[in-house]
Amino acid sequence: MQLVEVFILAIHLFLVGIGACLPLAVVLLNRKMLRIDNSGHCDAIWQFSRSLMKASIQALILGSIFGLFLAAVLWSEDFHHRCHLVMTKMKWAGVEWLFSIFVFVGIYFQWAKAPGATRAFWIRSGLIFLAALNLLYHFPSLFMVITAIPADVVDSLTLSGMELSRDAFNEIVFNATMISRWLHATLAMLATSMVFVAVASIRRANQEDEGPARDSAISICRWAARNVLLTLFLQFAFGIWTVVAMEPARMENLMGANMAATGLFAIGIILLFVQLQQWTGLICERVRRDHLVRAVATYLTMFTCMVAASVLS
C-alpha cells in the first residue's frame, strides 16, 4: 500500500506543482517580453506563455483528480475524523480552488488577441500571483495540519463534535517544522514547473525553423535551466532546515532507523548533486536534447526518491 501511496503522491505533487507554479513562470516571461523590442521574439514568447497557461490549467485539474485518488488510498476511520476537524476550512479550500481555476482560465482566454501593454501586464500578474499563492499556501498547509493534529486532540474533539479552533490550527501551521516543510515543498513545486518550462521550450524549438520563434525557445530553455539550478540550491538549504526541524522519530528513521527511508534519502541527496552539475551544463553549453532528457530523468528520479523517503519516515 505504501508503494501505491508513493506513486500517486509523486504524480499528484508533480502535477499540482506545474499547475500552481507555471503561471508564476508566465509572469516572469511576460516581464521579459515587455523589455524586448523585436516583435518576432515578443510574439513567440506570448504564444509560448499562453501554451504554458493552458498546460497549467490541465495539470491543476489532473493533479486534483490524483489528489482524490490519494485520499481514497489513505482513507481510514482516523483520517475521516481528522478531515472532519477541519471541514469548514476544506469547504473554503474548494472555493479557493475554483477561484484559482477561474482566474487561470479567464487569463488564458482574455490573453488570446494580443500580448498586451504594461498596464495589462500588471493586472494579469496581480491576479496570477493571487491565484497561485492561494493554491500554494492553503492546500499544503491544510493537509499538513490534518496529518499533524495530535491523536489525543483528534479523540477529544471527535467525541465533543467540535472542529479544530483557529488558534489551534495556526499553532500547528506556524511552527518551525511546518514552515520548513511548506517552504521545502513550495520550492520543489517551483523547480518542477521550471523543469516543465525547459522541456516545453526545447520541444517548441525542435518544431520551429530557424528564426525568432526557435531562438526565443532556446533562450527560454536556458533561462528555465538557470531557475531550476537556483531553486535546487535554495531547496538544499531549506532541506537542511527541514531535517533539523522535523520530529525526532522521523529524523531517526531518515538517519538509519528505517533502512528503506535512509537509502532513498541518500539516493535523493546524491542525485541532487548530480542535478546541480547537469543543469549547470545546460546553462553553459549549447542546449542538447539528450542532455536535457538526462537532466529531467534525474530530476524525476530524485523527486520520487524524496517523496518515498518522506512517506516511509
Steps between C-alpha positions, in 0.01 A plus 500: 500500500787740573634442148164604356495803732848608387409457133176699520646765732799558269272544197264723699780729624662512157175602330383752760851649503469563128141618536561747783848630408501507120295824495776661710747407226260663254518825698881498481492424127245776444729745682786386278280546192424864585873579497552364147464728198498224236135429413582148378652403833213666690238307305690174552520552878134602512383188316724280713373664820140431400588135441646490853177643644304227321738233633464647850121467493518143371764399757307658788179315413679169443709546816184564702351175368812315614458675835158337531656164412757560773227577753329173405826309558559667837138483614444348842286571802778712650548697176122548480493648852798725424334639187183578695702705748584747220186456289422873483851573375470219245179654365672836465796326336258375234381856441861621476580224249208610282613863528853414386373290209264781400787751501733278296230414244392864476856619439558230239199608292537875564862487383413346161492813284824686577804492734374806686676811630646588839168570672355167388818328621462636854131408522565153362801449727309609810219254430744217425697561821179507703368176347835317511588598858146410598569143384856484633410615850160355581515148365843382625446658843150352532605144424817524710284608795261207445784252546664697784205535740594312820306175550364608840365822348334300221333273757377780726365719218336204328320405820384858557398546134707817467740616230861603555507862616667771299762555770583130515521485120737798488708356782560187294561687173735766631768290663849428371419147384201603290654819361815318390297221338278751322795699365677183390188371324434837334856516365460144368186605313673810361791287379256255341326779310833629368599149390173490307578838340840371388345190342217693335735764360747254347207312351375827350850571364510161328168576329615835359724594210786745544364835612370699799269223623780243517752747648250607766423140594870417543550815707204405721645151549827648633303743716296214646818299564645793698183518709504124562861527618423794730196325645697180563762696697224663707328165548822347629536782755138478616523120491766514771264710711216254430707205626621689808147620587315172442367278777767283672329175392501600132859618519605167653330316215687709242829459684499119511208366706309427178747371241263547206437866589871557567605339173250697292596822677870434430427428133300823480789702645749343257267572207464860620873558452482326162216738414708806587764387250246414230307827510823701520609325181176595326562865584864507394486308172289470188171344606488138394182299516668185634663697784165656590327160494769364733460794739121465506520123558739559790269766643196271486696219667624734774148639548351152537774385739443799726123448499550133587746586779247747643218243494712223654644721773 
